[in-house]
Amino acid sequence: MDTIVKKIEDVNDEGAVYEQAGEILKKGGLVAFPTETVYGLGGDALNPKASGKIYAAKGRPSDNPLIVHICDVDALNELCVDIPESAWRLAEKFWPGPMTLILKKSAIVPKETTGGLDTVAVRLPNHPVALSLIRKSGVYIAAPSANTSGKPSPTIAEHVIHDLSGKIDMIIDGGEVGIGIESTIIDLTGEEPVILRPGYITPAMVKDIVGEIGFDKAILCENKDKGFVPKAPGMKYKHYAPSGDLMIVEGNMEDVVDKINLMVKNKCNAGAKCGVIATAQTCDLYECDNIRVVGDRNDELTISKGLYRTLREFDELDIQYIFAESFSGDEFGTSIMNRLLKAAGYNIISV
């Protein structure tokens, strides 16, 4: 398959691109496109065959639910049933935006899209290209991240091209994304809202709207139950992982730096190629040939935006061992640490 790549220079003046992409989607094809979080791999959410193509292109397990992207809040009435009042309050506050709601699905949503579940994950993205594509195509778009399953999510079109060129019909290049990690996922199908995946919308922000919430215990630790059925993307399988072995070191920063430098020295002496994920505050303290500044601890958004890019850069350098500092478990830092832990396969040591 020859993959079409189109760059969007002006989101308000690219009608031909959206028309071409819309025709592909309506015929059951796949189009990758930018959102404010990461690039998504889109197919017609109401077409079971399109969902199957998404799983095949990514090499993604078919019991891992897809998120349905909409361009109007009223779409919930068509896609969902038994919608709680909390859903409307959250949507009013955070949509368009990086928040996904899990609700009971209506009959029109095929189980191929929901991973076999009676619930559906829905979000209204805050990106002009994504919104224009949904609106002009006339279809709801099921879209996981546009990467090979298990690898770091794409934050620029080049990442998508690397992973999926030749496997999908079209890639829309809308430049670099703004947030860099996936949306917050909130399950609204139980007695109280539960955050299943942390993101830019933090627990405190959600509490301000709906009051008490639950917080999935597996967010910052490995889920040992291999038989459970995931309600949301990324809850069951290893995600975001680089090719090299990633180790996270937590503790007093001085001790963390010393430990990472020692491990780098030992691995390099054994002939291995190493890399260090550092921050603006610590990058000058490490002794390694391959140091990458992921962002600034005083601005966690820079860290989320740089995380997947950094992991992919180490892949390009064929780094065998990657050592990373840990990040705060508070608010947005929880989201960053969640992604880093999954990328490391929960390989973390305390010093």
C-alpha positions as CSV (number, residue, x, y, z in Angstrom):
1,M,0.0,0.0,0.0
2,D,1.2,3.5,-0.9
3,T,0.5,5.8,2.0
4,I,-0.5,9.4,1.1
5,V,1.2,12.1,3.2
6,K,-0.4,15.6,3.2
7,K,0.9,18.5,5.2
8,I,-1.6,21.0,6.5
9,E,-0.2,24.5,6.2
10,D,-3.5,26.3,6.9
11,V,-6.2,24.4,8.7
12,N,-8.8,26.8,7.3
13,D,-7.7,26.4,3.7
14,E,-7.0,22.7,3.1
15,G,-10.4,21.6,1.8
16,A,-9.0,19.2,-0.7
17,V,-7.0,17.3,2.0
18,Y,-10.1,16.9,4.2
19,E,-12.2,15.8,1.2
20,Q,-9.7,13.2,0.2
21,A,-9.3,12.0,3.8
22,G,-13.1,11.9,4.3
23,E,-13.6,9.7,1.3
24,I,-11.0,7.3,2.6
25,L,-12.7,7.1,6.0
26,K,-16.2,6.7,4.5
27,K,-14.9,3.8,2.4
28,G,-13.5,2.0,5.4
29,G,-9.9,3.2,5.1
30,L,-7.5,4.6,7.7
31,V,-6.2,8.1,8.1
32,A,-3.6,9.3,10.7
33,F,-4.1,12.8,12.0
34,P,-2.9,15.1,14.8
35,T,-4.8,15.9,18.0
36,E,-3.7,18.1,20.9
37,T,-2.4,15.0,22.8
38,V,-0.7,12.6,20.2
39,Y,-1.3,11.6,16.6
40,G,-4.3,9.3,16.2
41,L,-4.9,6.5,13.7
42,G,-8.5,7.0,12.5
43,G,-11.2,4.8,11.0
44,D,-15.0,5.0,10.8
45,A,-16.0,4.1,14.4
46,L,-19.3,2.6,13.2
47,N,-17.7,0.3,10.6
48,P,-16.5,-3.0,12.2
49,K,-14.1,-3.7,9.3
50,A,-12.4,-0.3,9.8
51,S,-11.8,-1.1,13.4
52,G,-10.3,-4.4,12.4
53,K,-8.0,-2.6,10.0
54,I,-6.8,-0.3,12.9
55,Y,-5.9,-3.3,15.1
56,A,-4.1,-5.0,12.2
57,A,-2.1,-1.9,11.2
58,K,-0.9,-1.3,14.7
59,G,-0.5,-4.9,15.7
60,R,-2.8,-4.1,18.5
61,P,-4.7,-6.7,20.6
62,S,-8.4,-6.6,19.6
63,D,-9.6,-6.5,23.3
64,N,-8.0,-3.1,23.7
65,P,-10.8,-0.5,23.3
66,L,-10.6,2.3,20.8
67,I,-11.6,5.9,21.5
68,V,-14.3,7.4,19.4
69,H,-13.6,11.0,18.5
70,I,-16.5,13.4,18.0
71,C,-16.8,17.1,17.0
72,D,-20.1,17.9,18.8
73,V,-21.1,17.1,22.4
74,D,-24.6,16.1,21.2
75,A,-23.0,13.1,19.6
76,L,-23.1,11.5,23.0
77,N,-26.9,11.1,22.6
78,E,-26.3,8.9,19.5
79,L,-23.3,6.9,20.7
80,C,-24.3,6.4,24.4
81,V,-27.2,5.4,26.7
82,D,-27.9,6.1,30.3
83,I,-25.7,9.1,30.3
84,P,-25.2,10.5,33.8
85,E,-25.4,14.2,34.6
86,S,-21.7,14.1,35.5
87,A,-20.9,13.5,31.9
88,W,-22.6,16.7,30.7
89,R,-20.9,18.7,33.4
90,L,-17.4,17.3,32.6
91,A,-18.1,17.8,28.8
92,E,-19.1,21.4,29.4
93,K,-15.9,22.1,31.3
94,F,-13.3,20.2,29.4
95,W,-14.5,19.6,25.9
96,P,-13.0,20.2,23.4
97,G,-10.0,18.9,25.3
98,P,-7.8,16.0,26.4
99,M,-10.5,14.1,28.3
100,T,-12.1,10.7,27.4
101,L,-15.3,9.6,29.0
102,I,-16.3,5.9,29.3
103,L,-20.1,5.5,29.0
104,K,-22.6,2.7,28.2
105,K,-22.7,2.3,24.5
106,S,-25.7,2.5,22.2
107,A,-26.6,-0.2,19.8
108,I,-25.0,1.6,16.8
109,V,-21.5,1.3,18.2
110,P,-20.0,-2.1,17.1
111,K,-18.2,-4.2,19.7
112,E,-15.3,-4.4,17.3
113,T,-14.7,-0.7,18.2
114,T,-15.1,-1.2,22.0
115,G,-13.0,-4.3,22.4
116,G,-16.0,-6.4,23.0
117,L,-17.4,-4.3,25.8
118,D,-20.8,-2.8,26.4
119,T,-19.1,0.6,27.1
120,V,-17.6,3.1,24.7
121,A,-14.8,5.6,25.2
122,V,-15.6,9.0,23.7
123,R,-13.7,12.3,23.4
124,L,-14.0,15.6,21.7
125,P,-10.4,16.7,20.8
126,N,-9.1,20.2,20.9
127,H,-7.2,20.4,17.6
128,P,-8.3,22.2,14.5
129,V,-7.2,19.5,12.1
130,A,-8.9,16.7,14.1
131,L,-12.1,18.7,14.4
132,S,-12.1,19.6,10.7
133,L,-11.5,16.0,9.7
134,I,-14.4,14.7,11.9
135,R,-16.8,17.4,10.8
136,K,-16.0,17.3,7.1
137,S,-15.8,13.5,6.8
138,G,-19.2,13.1,8.4
139,V,-18.2,10.1,10.4
140,Y,-17.3,9.4,14.0
141,I,-13.6,8.5,14.1
142,A,-12.3,5.6,16.2
143,A,-8.6,6.5,16.8
144,P,-6.0,5.0,19.1
145,S,-2.5,6.5,18.9
146,A,-0.9,6.2,15.4
147,N,2.1,4.0,16.3
148,T,3.1,0.4,16.3
149,S,1.4,-1.1,19.3
150,G,3.7,-0.9,22.4
151,K,6.0,1.7,21.0
152,P,6.1,5.4,22.1
153,S,3.1,7.3,20.9
154,P,3.8,9.7,17.9
155,T,4.0,13.5,18.6
156,I,5.1,14.5,15.0
157,A,4.1,13.1,11.6
158,E,7.5,11.6,11.1
159,H,6.9,9.2,13.9
160,V,3.7,8.0,12.2
161,I,5.5,7.7,8.9
162,H,8.2,5.6,10.5
163,D,5.7,3.2,12.1
164,L,2.8,3.0,9.7
165,S,3.9,4.0,6.2
166,G,2.7,1.3,3.8
167,K,0.2,0.0,6.3
168,I,-2.5,2.8,6.2
169,D,-4.1,4.9,3.5
170,M,-3.2,8.5,4.5
171,I,-1.2,10.6,7.0
172,I,-2.2,14.2,7.7
173,D,0.9,16.2,8.9
174,G,-0.3,18.9,11.2
175,G,3.0,19.6,12.9
176,E,4.0,18.9,16.5
177,V,1.3,18.2,19.0
178,G,0.9,20.4,22.1
179,I,0.6,18.1,25.1
180,G,2.5,14.9,24.1
181,I,0.7,12.3,26.2
182,E,-2.7,10.7,25.9
183,S,-6.0,12.0,27.3
184,T,-7.3,11.6,30.8
185,I,-9.8,8.7,30.8
186,I,-12.7,8.8,33.3
187,D,-15.1,5.9,33.7
188,L,-18.6,7.1,34.4
189,T,-20.4,3.7,34.3
190,G,-20.2,3.0,38.1
191,E,-21.5,4.6,41.2
192,E,-18.7,7.3,41.2
193,P,-16.4,8.6,38.5
194,V,-13.1,6.7,38.3
195,I,-9.9,7.9,36.6
196,L,-8.5,5.0,34.7
197,R,-5.7,6.8,32.9
198,P,-4.2,10.1,34.1
199,G,-3.5,12.9,31.7
200,Y,-3.5,16.7,31.4
201,I,-6.9,16.9,33.1
202,T,-5.8,16.2,36.7
203,P,-7.8,14.6,39.5
204,A,-8.2,17.9,41.3
205,M,-9.7,19.4,38.1
206,V,-12.2,16.6,37.9
207,K,-13.1,16.8,41.6
208,D,-14.0,20.4,41.2
209,I,-16.7,19.4,38.7
210,V,-18.1,16.1,40.0
211,G,-17.0,15.8,43.7
212,E,-15.5,12.6,44.9
213,I,-13.8,10.4,42.4
214,G,-12.0,7.0,42.4
215,F,-8.5,6.5,41.2
216,D,-7.5,3.2,39.6
217,K,-4.8,1.6,41.8
218,A,-2.9,0.2,38.7
219,I,-2.0,3.7,37.5
220,L,1.4,3.8,39.2
221,C,1.9,0.0,39.7
222,E,1.8,-3.1,37.5
223,N,-1.6,-4.8,37.2
224,K,-0.9,-8.5,38.0
225,D,-4.2,-9.8,36.9
226,K,-3.5,-11.0,33.4
227,G,-7.1,-12.1,32.9
228,F,-8.9,-8.8,33.5
229,V,-10.8,-7.1,30.7
230,P,-9.5,-3.6,30.1
231,K,-12.1,-0.8,30.0
232,A,-9.7,1.8,28.6
233,P,-6.7,1.8,26.2
234,G,-3.3,1.0,27.8
235,M,-4.6,-0.7,30.9
236,K,-3.5,-4.3,30.1
237,Y,-0.5,-4.2,27.8
238,K,3.0,-2.8,27.8
239,H,2.9,0.6,26.2
240,Y,5.2,3.5,25.1
241,A,8.3,1.3,25.2
242,P,11.7,2.0,23.5
243,S,13.7,-0.8,22.0
244,G,16.4,-0.5,24.7
245,D,16.0,-1.5,28.4
246,L,14.6,1.4,30.4
247,M,15.3,1.7,34.1
248,I,13.8,4.4,36.4
249,V,15.7,5.6,39.5
250,E,13.8,7.3,42.3
251,G,15.0,8.9,45.5
252,N,17.0,12.0,46.6
253,M,18.2,13.7,43.5
254,E,21.9,13.6,44.5
255,D,21.6,9.8,45.1
256,V,19.7,9.3,41.8
257,V,22.4,11.1,39.8
258,D,25.2,9.1,41.5
259,K,23.3,5.8,40.9
260,I,22.6,6.5,37.3
261,N,26.2,7.5,36.7
262,L,27.4,4.3,38.3
263,M,25.1,2.1,36.2
264,V,26.1,4.0,33.0
265,K,29.8,3.4,33.8
266,N,29.3,-0.3,34.5
267,K,27.3,-0.9,31.3
268,C,29.6,1.2,29.1
269,N,32.7,-0.7,30.5
270,A,30.9,-3.9,29.4
271,G,30.6,-2.5,25.9
272,A,27.0,-1.4,25.9
273,K,25.6,1.8,24.5
274,C,23.7,3.9,27.2
275,G,21.5,6.9,27.3
276,V,20.2,9.1,30.2
277,I,16.8,10.9,30.4
278,A,17.5,14.1,32.3
279,T,15.9,17.4,33.0
280,A,17.1,20.9,32.6
281,Q,18.0,21.0,36.2
282,T,20.2,17.9,36.2
283,C,21.5,17.4,32.7
284,D,25.0,18.7,33.5
285,L,25.4,16.3,36.4
286,Y,25.5,13.1,34.3
287,E,28.5,11.3,32.7
288,C,27.2,9.8,29.6
289,D,27.7,10.2,25.8
290,N,24.0,10.2,25.1
291,I,22.1,12.6,27.4
292,R,18.6,13.9,26.5
293,V,16.9,16.7,28.3
294,V,13.2,15.7,28.4
295,G,12.0,19.0,29.8
296,D,12.0,21.4,32.8
297,R,10.8,20.3,36.2
298,N,9.3,23.7,36.7
299,D,7.1,23.2,33.7
300,E,5.8,19.7,33.6
301,L,4.1,20.3,30.2
302,T,7.6,20.5,28.6
303,I,8.3,17.0,30.1
304,S,5.1,15.4,28.8
305,K,5.7,17.0,25.4
306,G,9.3,15.7,25.2
307,L,8.9,12.2,26.7
308,Y,7.9,10.1,23.6
309,R,10.2,12.1,21.4
310,T,13.1,11.4,23.7
311,L,12.4,7.6,23.7
312,R,12.2,7.6,19.9
313,E,15.5,9.4,19.7
314,F,17.2,6.7,21.7
315,D,15.7,4.1,19.4
316,E,17.3,5.9,16.4
317,L,20.7,5.8,18.2
318,D,20.3,2.1,19.0
319,I,20.7,2.7,22.7
320,Q,20.7,-0.6,24.6
321,Y,20.2,0.8,28.2
322,I,18.3,3.9,29.1
323,F,18.3,5.4,32.6
324,A,15.7,7.9,33.7
325,E,15.0,10.1,36.7
326,S,11.5,9.6,38.3
327,F,8.9,12.3,38.4
328,S,6.4,13.6,41.0
329,G,3.4,11.5,41.8
330,D,1.3,14.7,42.3
331,E,-1.3,15.9,39.8
332,F,0.2,16.2,36.2
333,G,3.4,14.5,37.4
334,T,1.3,11.3,38.0
335,S,0.5,11.2,34.2
336,I,4.1,11.5,33.2
337,M,5.2,8.9,35.7
338,N,2.4,6.6,34.5
339,R,3.7,6.7,31.0
340,L,7.3,6.3,32.1
341,L,6.5,3.3,34.2
342,K,4.7,1.5,31.4
343,A,7.6,2.3,29.0
344,A,10.0,0.8,31.5
345,G,7.8,-2.3,32.2
346,Y,7.7,-1.1,35.8
347,N,11.4,-1.5,36.1
348,I,12.2,0.9,38.9
349,I,14.7,1.1,41.8
350,S,14.8,3.3,44.8
351,V,18.1,4.8,46.2
